[in-house]
Amino acid sequence: MVDYELKREQDYVATLYARLDALRLEAEQQLDAIRLLDVGGNHQGRSERDTFARLYEDRIVQLREVDERLAFGRLELEPDADGQVLRYIGRIGLRDEDQQSILLDWRVPQASAFYQATAATPLGARARRHLLSKGRSVIRIEDEIFDAALLESDAAELQGEGALLAALTAQRTGRMADIVATIQAEQDRIIRSDLKGVLIVQGGPGTGKTAVALHRAAYLLYSHRDRLRSSGVLIVGPSRSFLQYIEAVLPSLGETGVVLASVGQLYPGVEASREDAPAVAALKGQPFMAGLIARAVRSRQRVPAQPQELEVAGDRLTLDPQLVSSAINRARESNKPYNEARVTFVKNALGALSRQWLAQLKDAGNSMDDSDLPMLREDLRSAEDVRVALNTAWLPLTPEKLLKDLYARPQWLAELTPNWTPERRALLRRERDAEFTIADIPLLDEAAEHLGEYSVADAAQKREAKQQRKRDIENAERAIENMDVEGLVNAKALADNFAELGDRSTTAERAAADRTWTYGHVVVDEAQELSPMQWKLLLRRGPLRSFTIVGDIAQAASSAASSSWKDALNPLLEGSPEADRWRLEELTVNYRTPSQIAEAAEKMAVAHGLPITPSRAVRASEWPIEVVTDVADAVRRDRALDAGGTLAVIVLEPWLPALGEELIAEFGAAVGIGAQGLTRDIAIITPQDAKGLEFDAVVVVDPTAIVAASERGAGALYVAMTRATQRLYLVAEGELPAGLRVE
């Protein structure tokens, strides 16, 4: 009977793949036809053609990415009005040529029972079947029976959580895999929760926080397509290695329009990867740094102490400090950002100077009147002395220059911080050519808010853009009707593409390049690490305050991190009418970490006062934790096992280069260092870069040194130990940290 059921499922899955291939071929043919359209020299026609071409290109990419494990589940239901009793669940929804549903997208409400049904609460389901596949072949089926009448059948090969355990014990590849086939009920409830407001998902290591966050992003993009398609979703992770680890998950779920960024990548044009010393990072992350930036910007508007003599076209003019002061005050009254207000300053200063010059020329006997003011103003604008004087009073600034000057000019910093100690100021001191750090990114963003941007053509461009937007929507409505693609795209979304004027970038690419872009939803992983200034930056990216925040306060290793979610969220919710309405969900089941590793890590964490969320590990590993004295020996012993899989050597950053050389000398190309090493069998990374990742085996180098390295060192060790899904080695010659005991 089992063989019969397996063949029946294989036959059905084959029909799904046949339909997938047919849809892909159809999209490819439509793309070819669109590319061959002759639209002549008509710009709007070319824009429409390119927009529809992109729609088909995106569709083709989606249909390719979902090929692996297209269908992974089946629900057997009580017969409905149409007599349908079987519903197949997959990565995307499919309909046959008669538009009858043959595969349900896992995100639709009708599929929720696949994740949430239990024997006590079957939700209309009589049985749930897992389809385990390799490539396009179904290799095994597993059934969970909810209706006792079905137990008389011998169709079920296995009941229970075999599919989940198979996924948990599978070897890691250096890339995160989706969990769409094995989402558990507590995870599914969080994934499908409401878009509005701030949702915090708290959970210890291995509870699936990151997987839940990514699947929630995919669910929201599907369920709120109209709202999120044009604004996008931002996913913020702790490091580039983490982003590399998760980058394939959303495409495998049929979603590609998401921006993935580390905190160091949230300011366009600067990609920071270097960490400051803990004390420096903690200082830069404090809320009062916003006030320092504001004072620094304002201080760049300076009234000269003495009158200045200016030479203009052979005449000499006196620039009085009062004239400059008046022009500055009028510009400040506009409440525009610094660079935009500077235009008002220059306009007022030139106006006052031109009137002064006109009066001076009249007094000298020249026959001139007010009609000559525009000419005089242009002569003043082009005069070298005038440009120097006005720039000295109010110089155009970029955020990068402002921050570099602030760090490199100790006297200026002292003027701005009279209440600071010299020791605190010294923490910010660095040379002008030093690279920006991760903690600098929020400060650059804060400076950009005060400085603004300016282009002479801005006003005219904005007016033209508004009119063009109206024309684009009208043209899009006609194009959709002419191309017979109603339902595939709406007019506003199509108009968004027209507005790109031939730009081939996606919404996600445009969003990532635009500092002022505001996202419809923001997902923050490892959120316990963020400083108040980093939260302030994220609020600018998500002013609707629609956030999914995942993390574990106990894993906080940053010196700028908060000790509770309430404290962490103050910058995000301050001033919001919904400040007390954030929701907290807790994940309590540890799916990744074997029980012996989880228990040892939790005991160590408790001994160091970390506020852990206790969790229940669903399995044990056959390998005990080992304490060794040599890193290479630990790697050698693990590689000698038949178990194989990926291995991470987690070490403090100062030791990483030397250790890398040592292991590469012995293990060659199997070793990789940092984010680029995640695809190798052996990856050497720091505790910071290990956040959110998982490996079959982990070698933690000198646990005591990790604890002692920073104020939050115990949190870093807690992270490092819990990256292992099977085996853990501790390299130590002396005593282990408090609370860490290995039997």
Beta strands, then each sheet from edge to edge (+ up, - down):
strand 1: 71-77
strand 2: 86-90
strand 3: 94-95
strand 4: 101-105
strand 5: 125-134
strand 6: 137-145
strand 7: 198-203
strand 8: 233-237
strand 9: 258-262
strand 10: 308-312
strand 11: 315-319
strand 12: 521-524
strand 13: 547-551
strand 14: 583-587
strand 15: 589-590
strand 16: 616-617
strand 17: 626-628
strand 18: 647-650
strand 19: 671-673
strand 20: 682-685
strand 21: 695-701
strand 22: 724-731
sheet 1: 3+ 4- 2- 1+ 5- 6+
sheet 2: 9+ 8+ 12+ 13+ 7+ 14+
sheet 3: 10+ 11-
sheet 4: 15+ 16+
sheet 5: 17+ 22+ 21+ 18+ 20+ 19+
end
